Amino acid sequence: MNSTHERATRAASSVALMRVSLGKIIEWTKSHQGRKLIRFTSVSVVSTVVSIVTISLVYGFKIIRGEVEATLFGNLMGAIPSYTLNRRWTWGKTGRSHLRKEILPFAVMSALGISFSMVGGAYARHLVHTHRWSHVFNTGIVDAANLASFAIFWVLKLVVFNRIFRVDEEAEIDAHLLREESPPGN
């Protein structure tokens, strides 16, 4: 059996290891890549909330009666803040959007994600029409199917968006971060 001293030593080393790991994570969040991932994740949360709220409203209030159609509409609405916030805030791009290098790849990735979520919407339709649940519960099923579909697609979008919105010069990135971190009026 382990003595109390050995257990205490292991516990202390586990705490120390957790502190070191947490310190490394905090340090990473201050790096350019860490900030970018945090921003991308934040934009994903915003666009997901827009999609879910839109789906809940249009399907929940029976404005759009079909599960797949409500999913399509909600995700199209979520794509608008996703493009704008990712381009400007996550990747620091300003000026006019480039049709071939930015808009079309974003539209293709969004269409793929929306198509994937429509598969989830079709599954939700199957569940809704084979069970006699309340409309409120059915709305939750449609929202959950959409959320699960987009969660699966999230990592692929990160990789692709990182390529299409890439800023050519590291100095531009550093200047953007410096402007963002500077106090107002400086």
N, CA, C and O of each residue as an XYZ file, in Angstrom:
744
protein
N       0.826     -1.191      0.000
C       0.000      0.000      0.000
C       0.866      1.249      0.000
O       1.990      1.253      0.503
N       0.318      2.298     -0.572
C       1.037      3.563     -0.606
C       0.906      4.273      0.730
O      -0.139      4.248      1.381
N       1.965      4.880      1.097
C       1.916      5.658      2.333
C       1.270      7.014      2.044
O       1.144      7.430      0.892
N       0.874      7.673      3.094
C       0.274      9.003      2.974
C       1.260      9.964      2.329
O       0.870     10.821      1.536
N       2.534      9.823      2.669
C       3.573     10.685      2.103
C       3.679     10.493      0.591
O       3.798     11.473     -0.145
N       3.637      9.241      0.116
C       3.739      8.976     -1.321
C       2.537      9.552     -2.069
O       2.691     10.115     -3.153
N       1.352      9.412     -1.499
C       0.151      9.966     -2.132
C       0.222     11.489     -2.175
O      -0.151     12.101     -3.176
N       0.690     12.091     -1.113
C       0.816     13.544     -1.069
C       1.840     14.025     -2.086
O       1.636     15.057     -2.726
N       2.931     13.300     -2.242
C       3.974     13.652     -3.212
C       3.419     13.562     -4.633
O       3.661     14.448     -5.453
N       2.675     12.492     -4.925
C       2.077     12.345     -6.257
C       1.050     13.447     -6.519
O       0.986     13.991     -7.622
N       0.268     13.765     -5.527
C      -0.730     14.825     -5.679
C      -0.047     16.165     -5.942
O      -0.485     16.934     -6.798
N       1.015     16.437     -5.210
C       1.752     17.695     -5.390
C       2.379     17.753     -6.780
O       2.368     18.807     -7.415
N       2.923     16.640     -7.261
C       3.535     16.652     -8.590
C       2.456     16.789     -9.669
O       2.696     17.404    -10.708
N       1.284     16.228     -9.432
C       0.182     16.381    -10.389
C      -0.265     17.832    -10.461
O      -0.530     18.351    -11.545
N      -0.351     18.486     -9.310
C      -0.732     19.898     -9.268
C       0.320     20.739     -9.982
O      -0.017     21.648    -10.740
N       1.596     20.435     -9.738
C       2.676     21.181    -10.389
C       2.623     20.993    -11.900
O       2.810     21.947    -12.654
N       2.367     19.760    -12.343
C       2.268     19.485    -13.777
C       1.088     20.241    -14.384
O       1.204     20.773    -15.487
N      -0.039     20.297    -13.687
C      -1.200     21.032    -14.177
C      -0.893     22.524    -14.267
O      -1.310     23.181    -15.221
N      -0.171     23.067    -13.288
C       0.190     24.491    -13.328
C       1.078     24.802    -14.518
O       0.885     25.810    -15.198
N       2.066     23.926    -14.773
C       2.969     24.125    -15.913
C       2.169     24.051    -17.209
O       2.345     24.883    -18.100
N       1.286     23.053    -17.314
C       0.471     22.906    -18.523
C      -0.443     24.101    -18.716
O      -0.569     24.607    -19.831
N      -1.080     24.559    -17.659
C      -1.955     25.720    -17.739
C      -1.158     26.963    -18.132
O      -1.632     27.788    -18.914
N       0.036     27.092    -17.595
C       0.902     28.222    -17.949
C       1.256     28.214    -19.429
O       1.284     29.263    -20.072
N       1.528     27.027    -19.969
C       1.850     26.911    -21.397
C       0.635     27.269    -22.255
O       0.769     27.915    -23.295
N      -0.544     26.847    -21.811
C      -1.765     27.169    -22.554
C      -2.000     28.676    -22.539
O      -2.312     29.270    -23.571
N      -1.853     29.286    -21.381
C      -2.045     30.735    -21.277
C      -1.029     31.463    -22.149
O      -1.376     32.424    -22.836
N       0.199     31.020    -22.126
C       1.237     31.621    -22.976
C       0.867     31.492    -24.449
O       1.014     32.441    -25.218
N       0.383     30.302    -24.841
C       0.000     30.069    -26.235
C      -1.146     30.988    -26.643
O      -1.164     31.479    -27.772
N      -2.111     31.231    -25.742
C      -3.238     32.100    -26.094
C      -2.797     33.527    -26.373
O      -3.530     34.291    -27.001
N      -1.620     33.888    -25.919
C      -1.082     35.230    -26.181
C      -0.301     35.285    -27.481
O       0.071     36.367    -27.937
N      -0.046     34.117    -28.090
C       0.675     34.086    -29.366
C      -0.275     34.450    -30.505
O      -1.492     34.478    -30.326
N       0.292     34.724    -31.672
C      -0.522     35.063    -32.837
C      -1.476     33.921    -33.181
O      -2.666     34.152    -33.396
N      -0.960     32.685    -33.234
C      -1.809     31.542    -33.575
C      -2.889     31.322    -32.526
O      -4.027     31.002    -32.870
N      -2.551     31.489    -31.257
C      -3.538     31.331    -30.188
C      -4.646     32.347    -30.293
O      -5.823     32.012    -30.164
N      -4.272     33.585    -30.526
C      -5.288     34.642    -30.678
C      -6.180     34.376    -31.879
O      -7.394     34.576    -31.826
N      -5.563     33.924    -32.957
C      -6.333     33.659    -34.164
C      -7.339     32.524    -33.918
O      -8.489     32.611    -34.349
N      -6.914     31.476    -33.235
C      -7.830     30.374    -32.949
C      -8.947     30.819    -32.017
O     -10.098     30.418    -32.191
N      -8.620     31.633    -31.044
C      -9.646     32.153    -30.137
C     -10.642     33.014    -30.914
O     -11.848     32.926    -30.685
N     -10.152     33.833    -31.816
C     -11.033     34.679    -32.620
C     -11.916     33.830    -33.541
O     -13.119     34.065    -33.652
N     -11.302     32.843    -34.197
C     -12.062     31.967    -35.090
C     -13.154     31.241    -34.311
O     -14.286     31.116    -34.778
N     -12.805     30.769    -33.135
C     -13.779     30.084    -32.294
C     -14.895     31.039    -31.883
O     -16.068     30.666    -31.886
N     -14.530     32.265    -31.532
C     -15.536     33.259    -31.149
C     -16.484     33.567    -32.300
O     -17.693     33.687    -32.099
N     -15.939     33.696    -33.501
C     -16.771     33.951    -34.682
C     -17.680     32.751    -34.934
O     -18.846     32.915    -35.293
N     -17.149     31.552    -34.746
C     -17.965     30.355    -34.920
C     -19.130     30.348    -33.933
O     -20.249     29.970    -34.279
N     -18.856     30.766    -32.710
C     -19.928     30.831    -31.703
C     -20.980     31.843    -32.136
O     -22.176     31.563    -32.063
N     -20.543     33.021    -32.589
C     -21.491     34.060    -33.021
C     -22.334     33.559    -34.190
O     -23.559     33.676    -34.161
N     -21.695     33.003    -35.217
C     -22.457     32.558    -36.389
C     -23.354     31.371    -36.047
O     -24.437     31.231    -36.616
N     -22.915     30.519    -35.127
C     -23.753     29.400    -34.694
C     -24.975     29.913    -33.939
O     -26.085     29.419    -34.136
N     -24.770     30.893    -33.084
C     -25.903     31.475    -32.354
C     -26.893     32.111    -33.334
O     -28.105     31.950    -33.191
N     -26.371     32.835    -34.329
C     -27.249     33.433    -35.342
C     -28.038     32.337    -36.056
O     -29.248     32.468    -36.243
N     -27.365     31.263    -36.454
C     -28.034     30.156    -37.143
C     -29.094     29.503    -36.273
O     -30.230     29.306    -36.706
N     -28.717     29.165    -35.035
C     -29.640     28.461    -34.128
C     -30.846     29.348    -33.799
O     -31.983     28.876    -33.807
N     -30.604     30.616    -33.511
C     -31.719     31.516    -33.193
C     -32.636     31.658    -34.407
O     -33.860     31.633    -34.274
N     -32.043     31.807    -35.585
C     -32.852     31.933    -36.801
C     -33.676     30.670    -37.040
O     -34.872     30.750    -37.320
N     -33.037     29.507    -36.930
C     -33.764     28.243    -37.111
C     -34.876     28.124    -36.076
O     -36.004     27.757    -36.405
N     -34.552     28.435    -34.827
C     -35.557     28.346    -33.766
C     -36.752     29.242    -34.053
O     -37.896     28.844    -33.833
N     -36.493     30.443    -34.539
C     -37.580     31.382    -34.821
C     -38.408     30.950    -36.031
O     -39.634     30.871    -35.958
N     -37.724     30.671    -37.146
C     -38.488     30.381    -38.362
C     -39.161     29.016    -38.307
O     -40.258     28.849    -38.838
N     -38.525     28.045    -37.677
C     -39.156     26.732    -37.547
C     -40.097     26.706    -36.349
O     -41.201     26.167    -36.430
N     -39.660     27.283    -35.249
C     -40.470     27.271    -34.036
C     -41.795     27.994    -34.201
O     -42.819     27.536    -33.694
N     -41.786     29.126    -34.907
C     -43.019     29.876    -35.144
C     -43.702     29.481    -36.451
O     -44.647     30.131    -36.895
N     -43.208     28.410    -37.051
C     -43.793     27.827    -38.274
C     -43.814     28.807    -39.437
O     -44.703     28.761    -40.287
N     -42.813     29.704    -39.467
C     -42.663     30.609    -40.617
C     -42.160     29.793    -41.799
O     -42.621     29.956    -42.928
N     -41.204     28.911    -41.515
C     -40.740     27.918    -42.485
C     -41.060     26.570    -41.850
O     -40.532     26.243    -40.787
N     -41.906     25.803    -42.484
C     -42.414     24.572    -41.878
C     -41.469     23.379    -42.049
O     -41.502     22.451    -41.241
N     -40.645     23.390    -43.068
C     -39.762     22.251    -43.313
C     -38.484     22.338    -42.500
O     -37.887     23.407    -42.373
N     -38.065     21.194    -41.945
C     -36.845     21.149    -41.135
C     -35.612     21.479    -41.961
O     -34.753     22.248    -41.530
N     -35.532     20.898    -43.144
C     -34.367     21.123    -44.007
C     -34.343     22.568    -44.502
O     -33.284     23.195    -44.544
N     -35.491     23.088    -44.872
C     -35.566     24.463    -45.374
C     -35.221     25.470    -44.273
O     -34.532     26.459    -44.524
N     -35.702     25.212    -43.059
C     -35.374     26.094    -41.931
C     -33.886     26.040    -41.628
O     -33.269     27.058    -41.315
N     -33.308     24.836    -41.723
C     -31.865     24.676    -41.512
C     -31.080     25.446    -42.568
O     -30.102     26.120    -42.244
N     -31.493     25.351    -43.809
C     -30.827     26.074    -44.897
C     -30.894     27.579    -44.657
O     -29.875     28.266    -44.735
N     -32.068     28.085    -44.372
C     -32.240     29.520    -44.166
C     -31.418     30.010    -42.967
O     -30.735     31.030    -43.056
N     -31.485     29.287    -41.859
C     -30.735     29.678    -40.662
C     -29.239     29.726    -40.909
O     -28.552     30.629    -40.430
N     -28.738     28.758    -41.652
C     -27.301     28.724    -41.909
C     -26.857     29.764    -42.927
O     -25.729     30.254    -42.862
N     -27.719     30.100    -43.852
C     -27.395     31.203    -44.760
C     -27.289     32.513    -43.977
O     -26.411     33.332    -44.250
N     -28.175     32.709    -43.013
C     -28.118     33.915    -42.176
C     -26.847     33.918    -41.316
O     -26.259     34.975    -41.089
N     -26.429     32.765    -40.845
C     -25.212     32.671    -40.029
C     -23.939     32.887    -40.837
O     -22.913     33.278    -40.281
N     -23.995     32.637    -42.138
C     -22.806     32.802    -42.989
C     -22.412     34.268    -43.147
O     -21.241     34.578    -43.366
N     -23.376     35.158    -43.038
C     -23.089     36.588    -43.241
C     -22.134     37.121    -42.163
O     -21.087     37.668    -42.509
N     -22.457     36.981    -40.877
C     -21.486     37.453    -39.880
C     -20.212     36.613    -39.865
O     -19.146     37.111    -39.503
N     -20.314     35.353    -40.255
C     -19.124     34.501    -40.280
C     -18.075     35.044    -41.250
O     -16.901     35.157    -40.899
N     -18.497     35.377    -42.462
C     -17.549     35.892    -43.444
C     -16.942     37.215    -42.980
O     -15.723     37.385    -42.956
N     -17.807     38.130    -42.620
C     -17.352     39.471    -42.260
C     -16.421     39.443    -41.051
O     -15.336     40.024    -41.091
N     -16.836     38.774    -39.981
C     -16.018     38.749    -38.763
C     -14.720     37.974    -38.963
O     -13.667     38.407    -38.495
N     -14.781     36.829    -39.655
C     -13.550     36.070    -39.886
C     -12.563     36.857    -40.732
O     -11.374     36.909    -40.418
N     -13.043     37.456    -41.783
C     -12.137     38.189    -42.677
C     -11.485     39.361    -41.952
O     -10.269     39.540    -42.020
N     -12.286     40.148    -41.266
C     -11.765     41.376    -40.665
C     -11.093     41.146    -39.317
O      -9.998     41.652    -39.074
N     -11.735     40.395    -38.455
C     -11.248     40.278    -37.076
C     -10.254     39.135    -36.917
O      -9.176     39.328    -36.354
N     -10.604     37.939    -37.410
C      -9.730     36.788    -37.217
C      -8.454     36.914    -38.029
O      -7.358     36.727    -37.501
N      -8.592     37.233    -39.318
C      -7.409     37.275    -40.185
C      -6.926     38.684    -40.482
O      -5.912     38.843    -41.162
N      -7.599     39.696    -40.006
C      -7.115     41.059    -40.129
C      -7.097     41.609    -41.542
O      -6.303     42.500    -41.844
N      -7.952     41.099    -42.412
C      -7.995     41.593    -43.788
C      -8.891     42.826    -43.852
O      -9.959     42.866    -43.241
N      -8.443     43.822    -44.594
C      -9.229     45.037    -44.792
C      -9.344     45.294    -46.290
O      -8.742     44.591    -47.103
N     -10.105     46.282    -46.631
C     -10.272     46.612    -48.045
C     -11.310     45.714    -48.695
O     -12.041     44.980    -48.030
N     -11.350     45.798    -50.013
C     -12.331     45.025    -50.772
C     -11.992     43.546    -50.736
O     -10.825     43.157    -50.731
N     -13.029     42.736    -50.712
C     -12.852     41.287    -50.774
C     -12.481     40.880    -52.194
O     -12.949     41.476    -53.164
N     -11.641     39.866    -52.306
C     -11.238     39.342    -53.600
C     -12.167     38.178    -53.945
O     -12.244     37.192    -53.212
N     -12.878     38.309    -55.086
C     -13.883     37.322    -55.456
C     -13.304     35.905    -55.545
O     -13.824     34.987    -54.911
N     -12.240     35.723    -56.320
C     -11.695     34.383    -56.565
C     -10.913     33.837    -55.378
O     -10.980     32.640    -55.099
N     -10.183     34.680    -54.684
C      -9.321     34.210    -53.603
C     -10.016     34.138    -52.243
O      -9.572     33.388    -51.374
N     -11.077     34.886    -52.039
C     -11.730     34.940    -50.732
C     -13.201     34.547    -50.778
O     -13.615     33.610    -50.095
N     -13.985     35.249    -51.571
C     -15.436     35.050    -51.550
C     -15.826     33.665    -52.056
O     -16.597     32.965    -51.400
N     -15.305     33.261    -53.213
C     -15.670     31.955    -53.751
C     -15.237     30.794    -52.849
O     -16.043     29.899    -52.597
N     -13.986     30.777    -52.351
C     -13.641     29.674    -51.433
C     -14.503     29.668    -50.165
O     -14.896     28.607    -49.683
N     -14.791     30.854    -49.633
C     -15.662     30.930    -48.462
C     -17.046     30.401    -48.806
O     -17.634     29.641    -48.037
N     -17.567     30.801    -49.961
C     -18.900     30.353    -50.376
C     -18.931     28.837    -50.571
O     -19.901     28.179    -50.196
N     -17.877     28.292    -51.152
C     -17.815     26.838    -51.351
C     -17.781     26.121    -50.001
O     -18.512     25.154    -49.788
N     -16.931     26.597    -49.092
C     -16.853     25.968    -47.766
C     -18.170     26.119    -47.017
O     -18.619     25.190    -46.346
N     -18.781     27.278    -47.132
C     -20.075     27.489    -46.474
C     -21.132     26.575    -47.075
O     -21.937     25.992    -46.349
N     -21.132     26.449    -48.397
C     -22.102     25.570    -49.059
C     -21.890     24.119    -48.627
O     -22.856     23.390    -48.400
N     -20.636     23.705    -48.514
C     -20.363     22.342    -48.047
C     -20.854     22.159    -46.611
O     -21.470     21.144    -46.285
N     -20.582     23.137    -45.764
C     -21.035     23.063    -44.380
C     -22.549     23.062    -44.281
O     -23.129     22.305    -43.502
N     -23.187     23.915    -45.075
C     -24.642     23.970    -45.068
C     -25.228     22.667    -45.622
O     -26.231     22.167    -45.114
N     -24.598     22.124    -46.663
C     -25.049     20.831    -47.199
C     -24.935     19.741    -46.143
O     -25.830     18.910    -45.987
N     -23.834     19.760    -45.430
C     -23.638     18.781    -44.362
C     -24.694     18.962    -43.284
O     -25.212     17.982    -42.749
N     -25.016     20.207    -42.964
C     -26.042     20.460    -41.940
C     -27.428     20.085    -42.448
O     -28.306     19.736    -41.659
N     -27.626     20.155    -43.756
C     -28.914     19.746    -44.304
C     -29.110     18.235    -44.191
O     -30.241     17.759    -44.086
N     -28.016     17.486    -44.213
C     -28.103     16.049    -43.931
C     -28.605     15.870    -42.498
O     -29.466     15.034    -42.222
N     -28.046     16.673    -41.597
C     -28.547     16.660    -40.221
C     -30.004     17.083    -40.156
O     -30.778     16.526    -39.377
N     -30.388     18.063    -40.967
C     -31.781     18.507    -41.031
C     -32.701     17.410    -41.548
O     -33.828     17.262    -41.077
N     -32.213     16.639    -42.520
C     -33.006     15.517    -43.048
C     -33.187     14.440    -41.973
O     -34.259     13.848    -41.848
N     -32.129     14.199    -41.206
C     -32.243     13.242    -40.105
C     -33.222     13.761    -39.053
O     -34.016     12.996    -38.504
N     -33.163     15.053    -38.778
C     -34.107     15.647    -37.830
C     -35.525     15.507    -38.357
O     -36.446     15.212    -37.595
N     -35.710     15.720    -39.669
C     -37.043     15.555    -40.262
C     -37.542     14.127    -40.045
O     -38.702     13.914    -39.692
N     -36.655     13.151    -40.260
C     -37.019     11.744    -40.032
C     -37.469     11.527    -38.587
O     -38.495     10.896    -38.335
N     -36.689     12.056    -37.641
C     -37.055     11.896    -36.233
C     -38.382     12.566    -35.910
O     -39.231     12.000    -35.222
N     -38.544     13.788    -36.421
C     -39.746     14.572    -36.134
C     -41.000     13.869    -36.684
O     -42.044     13.848    -36.031
N     -40.883     13.300    -37.882
C     -42.061     12.707    -38.520
C     -42.324     11.265    -38.088
O     -43.392     10.727    -38.380
N     -41.383     10.634    -37.405
C     -41.622      9.265    -36.937
C     -41.997      9.212    -35.461
O     -42.339      8.145    -34.953
N     -41.939     10.330    -34.774
C     -42.309     10.380    -33.358
C     -43.377     11.451    -33.148
O     -43.525     12.360    -33.965
N     -44.079     11.341    -32.105
C     -45.132     12.317    -31.791
C     -44.688     13.185    -30.614
O     -45.272     13.152    -29.531
N     -43.641     13.956    -30.864
C     -43.140     14.861    -29.844
C     -43.808     16.211    -30.011
O     -44.454     16.480    -31.024
N     -43.644     17.055    -29.008
C     -44.186     18.407    -29.109
C     -43.377     19.213    -30.126
O     -42.232     18.874    -30.425
N     -43.971     20.265    -30.647
C     -43.275     21.107    -31.628
C     -42.045     21.770    -31.012
O     -41.037     21.964    -31.691
N     -42.127     22.116    -29.737
C     -40.972     22.719    -29.050
C     -39.812     21.712    -29.015
O     -38.669     22.083    -29.282
N     -40.093     20.463    -28.693
C     -39.054     19.436    -28.677
C     -38.514     19.206    -30.083
O     -37.307     19.058    -30.273
N     -39.417     19.177    -31.077
C     -38.980     19.019    -32.468
C     -38.043     20.147    -32.889
O     -37.057     19.913    -33.589
N     -38.350     21.364    -32.464
C     -37.479     22.504    -32.772
C     -36.095     22.271    -32.165
O     -35.082     22.548    -32.806
N     -36.053     21.770    -30.946
C     -34.773     21.433    -30.310
C     -34.014     20.362    -31.078
O     -32.788     20.420    -31.173
N     -34.731     19.385    -31.626
C     -34.099     18.326    -32.431
C     -33.477     18.936    -33.688
O     -32.346     18.604    -34.042
N     -34.199     19.812    -34.355
C     -33.679     20.459    -35.572
C     -32.437     21.292    -35.221
O     -31.434     21.246    -35.933
N     -32.510     22.047    -34.127
C     -31.352     22.846    -33.690
C     -30.164     21.952    -33.348
O     -29.035     22.247    -33.741
N     -30.407     20.867    -32.622
C     -29.318     19.960    -32.215
C     -28.661     19.297    -33.426
O     -27.440     19.145    -33.464
N     -29.462     18.907    -34.408
C     -28.902     18.302    -35.620
C     -28.015     19.300    -36.354
O     -26.950     18.942    -36.858
N     -28.455     20.546    -36.409
C     -27.665     21.589    -37.057
C     -26.355     21.826    -36.296
O     -25.285     21.920    -36.897
N     -26.455     21.920    -34.999
C     -25.276     22.158    -34.167
C     -24.264     21.022    -34.296
O     -23.067     21.273    -34.431
N     -24.725     19.798    -34.255
C     -23.828     18.644    -34.388
C     -23.155     18.632    -35.754
O     -21.962     18.347    -35.855
N     -23.907     18.938    -36.802
C     -23.342     18.954    -38.156
C     -22.241     19.993    -38.282
O     -21.183     19.715    -38.848
N     -22.483     21.187    -37.759
C     -21.475     22.230    -37.873
C     -20.278     21.989    -36.957
O     -19.166     22.403    -37.282
N     -20.480     21.342    -35.844
C     -19.347     21.024    -34.971
C     -18.370     20.093    -35.684
O     -17.155     20.241    -35.558
N     -18.900     19.154    -36.419
C     -18.051     18.221    -37.167
C     -17.286     18.946    -38.260
O     -16.129     18.621    -38.526
N     -17.910     19.912    -38.889
C     -17.314     20.619    -40.022
C     -16.349     21.734    -39.606
O     -15.620     22.256    -40.449
N     -16.332     22.102    -38.339
C     -15.595     23.258    -37.843
C     -14.089     23.194    -38.112
O     -13.504     24.177    -38.567
N     -13.470     22.078    -37.844
C     -12.014     21.970    -37.987
C     -11.604     22.146    -39.442
O     -10.626     22.837    -39.729
N     -12.332     21.535    -40.356
C     -12.010     21.683    -41.773
C     -12.099     23.146    -42.200
O     -11.252     23.629    -42.952
N     -13.118     23.844    -41.723
C     -13.245     25.264    -42.053
C     -12.050     26.058    -41.528
O     -11.546     26.944    -42.218
N     -11.602     25.753    -40.338
C     -10.452     26.462    -39.776
C      -9.237     26.325    -40.686
O      -8.557     27.310    -40.974
N      -8.970     25.121    -41.131
C      -7.803     24.882    -41.990
C      -7.936     25.640    -43.305
O      -6.992     26.299    -43.741
N      -9.091     25.552    -43.932
C      -9.287     26.201    -45.237
C      -9.292     27.718    -45.103
O      -8.633     28.403    -45.885
N     -10.021     28.260    -44.128
C     -10.079     29.709    -43.961
C      -8.703     30.269    -43.631
O      -8.368     31.381    -44.040
N      -7.912     29.511    -42.899
C      -6.559     29.953    -42.576
C      -5.736     30.127    -43.855
O      -4.847     30.976    -43.911
N      -6.028     29.339    -44.860
C      -5.316     29.464    -46.132
C      -5.861     30.613    -46.988
O      -5.081     31.364    -47.572
N      -7.188     30.759    -47.070
C      -7.730     31.753    -47.999
C      -7.618     33.176    -47.471
O      -7.546     34.121    -48.257
N      -7.602     33.342    -46.155
C      -7.511     34.692    -45.606
C      -6.089     35.016    -45.143
O      -5.871     36.008    -44.448
N      -5.140     34.192    -45.523
C      -3.759     34.386    -45.090
C      -3.249     35.752    -45.554
O      -3.419     36.147    -46.708
N      -2.636     36.437    -44.638
C      -2.014     37.717    -44.952
C      -0.587     37.398    -45.359
O       0.108     36.651    -44.670
N      -0.142     37.971    -46.491
C       1.143     37.590    -47.043
C       2.325     37.958    -46.164
O       3.303     37.211    -46.118
N       2.268     39.073    -45.472
C       3.429     39.504    -44.724
C       3.176     39.432    -43.234
O       2.158     39.915    -42.737
N       4.110     38.827    -42.530
C       4.010     38.716    -41.075
C       3.958     40.100    -40.425
O       3.334     40.270    -39.377
N       4.595     41.066    -41.028
C       4.587     42.425    -40.482
C       3.169     42.997    -40.441
O       2.820     43.723    -39.510
N       2.354     42.674    -41.443
C       0.965     43.141    -41.445
C       0.202     42.568    -40.263
O      -0.603     43.258    -39.637
N       0.455     41.324    -39.968
C      -0.212     40.663    -38.835
C       0.215     41.328    -37.533
O      -0.618     41.665    -36.691
N       1.519     41.513    -37.379
C       2.021     42.135    -36.158
C       1.478     43.554    -35.997
O       1.136     43.962    -34.888
N       1.397     44.304    -37.089
C       0.871     45.663    -37.023
C      -0.602     45.645    -36.614
O      -1.045     46.478    -35.823
N      -1.348     44.698    -37.154
C      -2.766     44.569    -36.795
C      -2.915     44.266    -35.304
O      -3.732     44.886    -34.623
N      -2.133     43.323    -34.800
C      -2.218     42.968    -33.381
C      -1.783     44.135    -32.496
O      -2.376     44.375    -31.444
N      -0.751     44.855    -32.922
C      -0.277     45.995    -32.146
C      -1.352     47.084    -32.064
O      -1.573     47.665    -31.001
N      -2.025     47.359    -33.202
C      -3.116     48.339    -33.200
C      -4.247     47.884    -32.277
O      -4.841     48.694    -31.565
N      -4.533     46.605    -32.297
C      -5.619     46.076    -31.485
C      -5.295     46.124    -30.000
O      -6.192     46.319    -29.180
N      -4.043     45.951    -29.645
C      -3.650     45.919    -28.247
C      -3.350     47.296    -27.682
O      -3.266     47.458    -26.465
N      -3.189     48.286    -28.542
C      -2.888     49.634    -28.080
C      -4.112     50.257    -27.420
O      -5.242     50.042    -27.857
N      -3.876     51.034    -26.358
C      -5.018     51.732    -25.736
C      -5.623     52.740    -26.713
O      -4.916     53.282    -27.561
N      -6.926     52.990    -26.596
C      -7.563     53.964    -27.496
C      -6.879     55.331    -27.404
O      -6.492     55.786    -26.328
N      -6.747     55.958    -28.551
C      -6.166     57.297    -28.613
C      -4.655     57.296    -28.870
O      -4.057     58.357    -29.047
N      -4.034     56.101    -28.891
C      -2.588     56.038    -29.166
C      -2.330     55.725    -30.608
O      -1.174     55.634    -31.022
